[in-house]
Amino acid sequence: MASPIRILTAVPICDGHDSAINTINLEFIRHGIEVVYLGYHRSVGDIVRAAIQEDVRAIGISSYNGGHIEFFAEVVALLREKGAADIKVFGGGGGTITHEDAAMMRRKGVDEIFFAGTSLDEMVKFVHQRYGKPRAKRARAKSSDIELAHKLTEIEDKKKIRNSKFGIRNSCKTRVIGFTGPGGAGKTTLIDELVLRFLNKDRQSRVAILSHDPSVIGEGALLGDRATMINSQNDRVFMRSMATRGQAGGLSPATHDCLALLARSGFDYVIIETVGTGQEAMPFQKNGIVDQTVLVMNPDYGSRLQLQKIVMLDLADIVVVNKSDLQRARTAHTEIEQRLEQNRRAQCLIDTVAKRHRDSGVDKLFGLISTSDKSKRGKERKSHEQARTGR
């Protein structure tokens, strides 16, 4: 089966009109296209960086605030400057882009501009016809990010599977941290806050993120975690969005091989975020691909009976009750604490409010996962356990 078309969609800086792009995203997904959605109020640099790292075929920009001629032209120019001219640009803007504007934008390298009244079917047909053909042989990568993005695409499309049966954790100094938990628990926001702390702790450190969203074989996917990333829009952060492409359990069939490549690419930390998972998911246990597993929960998980069914509570190294400012958070903490005590192993329980800047709970979590010495981490967990149980 041919690999899905991957495109990136975004709304320019100073433009918060996202209704149109959300509708178009859904139509693309229904027709088998994988859409990396960057969100609104995005700069030229953010858009180009994301497009290169995601190795998309094209960028679709929805612009309703004016300034479109200059903005689109700057995106095209920066792609060429970065050595990524094979990534094309198209877009639209309702009634704000005139036919005269569109003609000028095409002369500056924009593939197509869609006007108000254009059917969704026409847009989908354009993307399939223009970007659905196999890529021509690409020139030598101009930067390490481009080269890495190309290699990840080869792995994900199963054109080049790498032998990664070696132990990833023992192969290099890269620390790998896995985040899992139900949808809506705030995993992405929490990761973004942690990335900020990684970047501030060491001005030379580099972080990679593998973020997963669900899809079935032969269908499209909305890869939307970038839309809520703020701190991760940094040149020292490499983020790749992956669709599960039919595999259950929260990860992609290519995750292990992509992780092996990232672990050999000089990153200090690699963070893996699974799709929103349920009671049965154990995404990191089969092959031991992570150094630490973090289970992120919100206070509204249901009854205590539901809590007993969550398998990851037996396996996670750290359990985070995010959104701990909600009314039920204190009760949730007590119930989860009692559940963890039954496991009789060193597990940490931390309360966070990831959306709150400089949250002390996120600081504590960062302290646990950023410690490189395993014996020290063990002592910290033991101390945390003793403080929690009063022993």
VENGI-V520421 format. One line per field, one symbol per residue. ss: DSSP state (H for helix, E for strand, C for the rest). psi: psi as a letter, one per 20 degrees, with the letter a starting at -180 (. if undefined). A space follows every 50 residues. Layout:
ss=???
psi=???
This chain:
ss=CCCCCEEEEEEECCCCCCHHHHHHHHHHHHCCCEEEECCCCECHHHHHHH HHHHCCCEEEEECCCCCHHHHHHHHHHHHHHCCCCCCEEEEECCCCCCHH HHHHHHHCCCCEEECCCCCHHHHHHHHHHHHCCCCCCCCCCCCHHHHHHH HHHHHHCCCCCCCCCCCHHHHCCCEEEEEECCCCCCHHHHHHHHHHHHHH HCCCCCEEEEEEECCCCCCCEEECHHHHCCCCCCCCEEEEEEECCCCCCC CCCCHHHHHHHHHCCCCCEEEEECCCCCCCCCCCCCCCCCCEEEEEEECC CCCHHHHHCCCHHHHCCEEEEECCCCCCHHHHHHHHHHHHHCCCCCCEEE ECCCCCCCCHHHHHHHHHHCCCCHHHHHHHHHHHHHHHHCC
psi=pqqqpprpqrprqkojojgghhggghggghkjpooooiarlprggggggg hghilrhrpppopjjrjhgggghhggghgghikliiorprarkcjhorhg ghghhhhjjpgqpprpipqhhhgggggghhjiqqqrpqrppirhgggggg hhggghjkhnpqnkiroghiiaipppppprrqpjikggggghhhgghghh goiiqqpqpopqqqqrpjraqonjhhhjpghimqijpoppppqhliprii rqhjgghhghghhjjjqhqpppprrprbhipmhjhhjliqhqppppqrim ibrhghhhiohihhhqhpppnrljirhjggggggghghghhhhlroqqpp pqnhippkphghgggghgiiphohhhhghgggggghhhij.
